[in-house]
Amino acid sequence: MNSQLGQRLALLKTEFQSGQKALADLQVKQADLQSTLLRISSAIRVIEEELSKANSAGSEPVTKCNRLKVSAADGKSYPQWLDAENKIKVFCENRIPEEVKDKIKMKYEIKGEKITIFEERPRWTDEGPWTKMPIAQIRYSEEKKDWTLYCIDRNEKRHKYSGINPRKRIEEIIKEIDSDPTGVF
């Protein structure tokens, strides 16, 4: 009996490890596919904007695609911003469950080298514009080429979030906000 249980345990452990490896491989493929889809989405948006400009201007050529570098408020161009903005957009769109999207929305805005993520909710009286509450801010350092996460307190003051160090990839920052291990987001 013990021998059979030992064999079954060994078999289950092997299957479990195999399953974990397969899951990790799928997660890598999913991340790659999401990144590819975001780049395609960005390109579509840029081309649509160029087409719109060309149609409104009448004679401007459509082949100008230099907008793949996004200019921030400080006038500098940040090629990584297009990808980052799309990842934030997807995160905000998918964060709130469909069944409550009429009660809460997640949005973002970009100012300079800062992306602020906020929630919008109806006023408690259900009249007037929705209230807007910032929940996180991500800042890009051109010098260090990394992203830093800030949490926002009830007085809308930004505090460097201690749960994750600055990262080169914004996906890691988004993952930290999404998992919210400290409950501040």
C-alpha positions in Angstrom: 0.0 0.0 0.0 2.8 2.5 0.9 4.6 1.5 -2.2 1.6 2.3 -4.4 1.0 5.6 -2.6 4.7 6.5 -3.1 4.5 5.7 -6.8 1.3 7.7 -7.2 2.8 10.6 -5.3 5.9 10.6 -7.6 3.7 10.4 -10.7 1.5 13.3 -9.5 4.6 15.4 -8.7 6.0 14.8 -12.2 2.6 15.7 -13.7 2.5 18.9 -11.6 5.9 20.0 -12.6 5.1 19.3 -16.3 1.9 21.3 -15.9 3.8 24.2 -14.3 6.3 24.3 -17.1 3.5 24.2 -19.7 1.7 27.1 -17.9 4.9 29.1 -17.8 5.5 28.6 -21.5 1.9 29.7 -22.3 2.3 32.8 -20.1 5.4 33.8 -22.0 3.6 33.2 -25.3 0.6 35.2 -24.0 2.9 38.1 -23.0 4.6 38.1 -26.4 1.3 38.0 -28.2 -0.1 40.8 -26.1 3.0 42.9 -26.9 2.6 42.2 -30.6 -1.1 43.0 -30.6 -0.3 46.3 -28.7 2.3 47.3 -31.3 -0.2 46.5 -34.1 -2.9 48.4 -32.3 -0.5 51.4 -32.0 0.4 51.2 -35.6 -3.3 51.1 -36.6 -4.1 54.1 -34.4 -1.2 56.1 -35.9 -2.1 55.2 -39.4 -5.8 56.1 -38.8 -4.7 59.5 -37.4 -2.5 60.1 -40.4 -5.3 59.1 -42.7 -7.7 61.4 -40.9 -5.2 64.3 -41.1 -4.6 63.6 -44.8 -8.4 63.6 -45.5 -8.9 66.8 -43.6 -5.8 68.5 -45.1 -6.6 67.2 -48.6 -3.0 67.1 -50.0 -0.8 65.9 -47.1 0.8 62.5 -48.0 -0.4 59.5 -45.9 3.1 57.9 -45.9 4.4 60.1 -43.1 4.7 57.7 -40.1 7.1 59.6 -38.0 4.4 59.7 -35.2 5.7 56.3 -34.0 7.7 58.4 -31.5 5.3 60.1 -29.1 6.1 63.6 -28.0 5.5 64.4 -24.3 4.4 67.7 -22.9 8.1 68.7 -22.4 8.6 68.4 -26.2 10.9 65.4 -26.1 10.1 62.3 -28.1 9.7 59.0 -26.3 9.4 55.9 -28.6 8.5 53.7 -25.7 5.5 55.8 -24.8 3.4 54.5 -27.6 3.8 50.9 -26.3 3.5 52.0 -22.7 0.3 53.9 -23.4 -1.3 51.0 -25.1 -0.4 48.6 -22.3 -1.9 51.1 -19.8 -5.0 51.4 -22.0 -5.5 47.6 -22.2 -5.0 47.4 -18.4 -7.6 50.1 -17.7 -10.1 48.5 -20.1 -9.7 45.1 -18.6 -9.4 45.9 -14.9 -13.1 46.6 -14.2 -15.5 43.6 -14.7 -18.1 44.1 -17.4 -21.0 43.8 -14.9 -19.9 46.9 -13.0 -18.6 49.1 -15.8 -21.7 51.3 -15.5 -20.7 52.0 -11.8 -16.9 52.4 -12.1 -14.4 53.2 -14.9 -10.7 53.1 -14.9 -8.9 55.7 -17.1 -5.5 57.2 -17.4 -3.9 60.5 -18.5 -0.4 61.3 -19.6 1.3 64.6 -18.6 5.0 65.0 -19.4 6.8 61.9 -18.2 3.9 60.8 -15.9 1.0 58.4 -16.4 -1.7 58.8 -13.8 -4.3 56.0 -13.5 -7.6 57.0 -11.9 -11.0 55.6 -11.1 -14.2 57.4 -12.1 -17.4 56.8 -10.2 -20.9 58.4 -10.2 -21.5 61.0 -7.5 -23.3 59.6 -4.5 -26.3 61.7 -5.6 -26.2 60.2 -9.1 -26.3 63.7 -10.5 -23.6 65.7 -12.2 -20.3 64.5 -13.6 -18.6 61.4 -12.2 -15.9 61.9 -9.5 -12.3 61.2 -10.5 -9.9 59.7 -8.0 -6.2 59.1 -8.9 -5.0 55.7 -7.6 -1.5 55.3 -9.1 1.1 57.2 -11.0 3.9 55.8 -13.1 6.8 58.1 -13.9 9.4 57.5 -16.6 13.0 58.5 -16.2 14.6 59.3 -19.5 18.0 59.4 -17.8 17.7 55.9 -16.2 15.3 54.5 -18.9 13.0 53.1 -16.2 9.6 53.4 -14.7 8.8 54.1 -11.1 5.5 53.5 -9.4 3.8 55.9 -7.0 0.7 55.4 -4.9 -1.6 58.3 -4.1 -3.1 59.0 -0.7 -6.5 60.4 0.2 -5.1 64.0 -0.2 -3.9 63.1 -3.7 -0.2 63.3 -2.7 2.1 61.0 -4.5 4.4 58.6 -2.5 7.0 56.4 -4.0 5.6 52.9 -3.7 7.9 50.6 -1.8 6.6 47.3 -3.0 8.6 47.4 -6.3 11.8 49.1 -7.4 12.0 51.0 -10.7 11.7 48.7 -13.7 12.8 48.9 -17.3 9.5 47.3 -18.5 6.2 48.9 -17.7 4.5 45.5 -17.7 6.1 44.7 -14.4 4.7 48.0 -12.9 1.2 47.2 -14.3 1.4 43.7 -12.9 2.2 45.1 -9.4 -0.8 47.5 -9.6 -3.1 44.7 -10.8 -2.0 42.3 -8.0 -2.1 45.1 -5.5 -0.4 43.1 -2.7 -0.6 46.0 -0.2 -4.1 47.1 -1.0 -3.2 50.7 -1.9 -4.4 50.5 -5.5 
